[in-house]
Amino acid sequence: MTDDAPRLPRRASPPATQARPVASPIWPSVVWAVEDADALDAQYEGRARGFAYSREGHPNGEMLARQIDVLEGAPEGSGGGLVFGSGMGAVSAVLFGLLKAGDHVVASAQLYGRSLRLLTQDLPRFGVAVTLVDPTDGAAWRDALRPETRLIMAEVVSNPTLRVADMGAARAAAEQSGARLVVDNTFTTPRAWRPFEHGADIVLHSVTKILAGHSDVTLGWAAARDPEDREALAAAQASLGATASPYECWLAERGLATFALRYDRAEANAAALADLLAGLRGVEAVLYPGRPDHPDHARAADLLGDRFGTMVSFRLPGGRAAVNRFLHAAPELPFAPSLGDVQTLLSHPPSSSHRGLTAEGREALGITEGFLRVSVGIEDFETLAESFTRAVAAASRP
Ligand SMILES: *Cc1c(COP(=O)(O)O)cnc(C)c1O
């Protein structure tokens, strides 16, 4: 090689083509080039459309966000939602983007564990006070209000006991106080409940779970009714660095294509599994909002119609030993603390999501050592029925 041979050939422009790709391209570029300083000004001042630096947004993120906007019915004029590197990125951007020292938050005591940790361990360090309430107790939402309440945060169906929040009371509390109502819609998904149609000001998701659906990306999404709130979320996202990877957005877009099909199938499996478990000797209790024996069944039917979801929980009478026998007898059901995968996943809240609580705290929520949560997948129901029947029988035989 001679010294004047080029060592780094210039990148070529993408080939010109009159036909456009049908599948979405992936744009991994972190940085975008413009013609000159005036063009950059035009972009930052909103007179021209373009990207600059991917932490502030990129095409794959926008394409995914626009699809979730449609599913969730992001309000006209809101500017649409934003994607984040994880569901917790979305939660963090909402809390850090919209709150300041002296503000007060009213939140369900049964939110996702990390959200609760952020609310109770981190926000107080920044001078934000938080009151947790029983989400099923309508009066509790109102009674917790203070003049400085700025946010009210709820999940419709709680983890892992699948209690159904009094969303009417949460909304009324928001209206009475002028606080924003924030709904984490990860469990219910827009297939069952569309929070913007029920008074929510901000809706967020762990896209990692049911929307993407294959346990191979971590992503979040959040949208705000008020464009000023959206700007605050976008600024928090860029400052916190809760950036979504373009490749993961692309994978999630692919997952989203089958979301409705997967959801409907998993939900039908969940309803059938709940009934199967309820009929098995060796199961102490089954929790599924679609069953008349669920403590919030009437509210679930009122809020969700017949969309009772893809999660089922149940209790084995023999404590942790019975849980371990169950797991050993069904190694084909992954024992993994997540949800929303195409495959059925099992989790044991006392040793995972709820291990930070005391035994008494768990007991108060009905989370015994024999408690298992099932994220129901899209398998043929017969194979699930066979696995669960076999494992329950093994669990009850010490
Ligand atoms: C998983 C989950 C989150 C957090 O999402 P990540 O993508 O894991 O950061 C938030 N809320 C709920 C209800 C969840 O299930």
The ligand as an SDF file (V2000), in Angstrom:
LIG
                    3D

 15 15  0  0  0  0  0  0  0  0999 V2000
  -41.6540   -3.3790   34.4690 C   0  0  0  0  0  0  0  0  0  0  0  0
  -42.5320   -2.2650   34.8990 C   0  0  0  0  0  0  0  0  0  0  0  0
  -42.0330   -0.9480   34.9880 C   0  0  0  0  0  0  0  0  0  0  0  0
  -40.5810   -0.6230   34.7020 C   0  0  0  0  0  0  0  0  0  0  0  0
  -40.2530   -0.8740   33.3870 O   0  0  0  0  0  0  0  0  0  0  0  0
  -38.7610   -1.2550   32.8880 P   0  0  0  0  0  0  0  0  0  0  0  0
  -38.9240   -1.3100   31.4130 O   0  0  0  0  0  0  0  0  0  0  0  0
  -38.4040   -2.5610   33.5240 O   0  0  0  0  0  0  0  0  0  0  0  0
  -37.8690   -0.1640   33.3670 O   0  0  0  0  0  0  0  0  0  0  0  0
  -42.8980    0.0670   35.3600 C   0  0  0  0  0  0  0  0  0  0  0  0
  -44.1960   -0.1970   35.6480 N   0  0  0  0  0  0  0  0  0  0  0  0
  -44.7040   -1.4320   35.5860 C   0  0  0  0  0  0  0  0  0  0  0  0
  -46.1370   -1.6480   35.9010 C   0  0  0  0  0  0  0  0  0  0  0  0
  -43.8930   -2.5110   35.2090 C   0  0  0  0  0  0  0  0  0  0  0  0
  -44.4110   -3.7400   35.1510 O   0  0  0  0  0  0  0  0  0  0  0  0
  1  2  1  0
  2  3  1  0
  2 14  2  0
  3  4  1  0
  3 10  2  0
  4  5  1  0
  5  6  1  0
  6  7  2  0
  6  8  1  0
  6  9  1  0
 10 11  1  0
 11 12  2  0
 12 13  1  0
 12 14  1  0
 14 15  1  0
M  END
$$$$
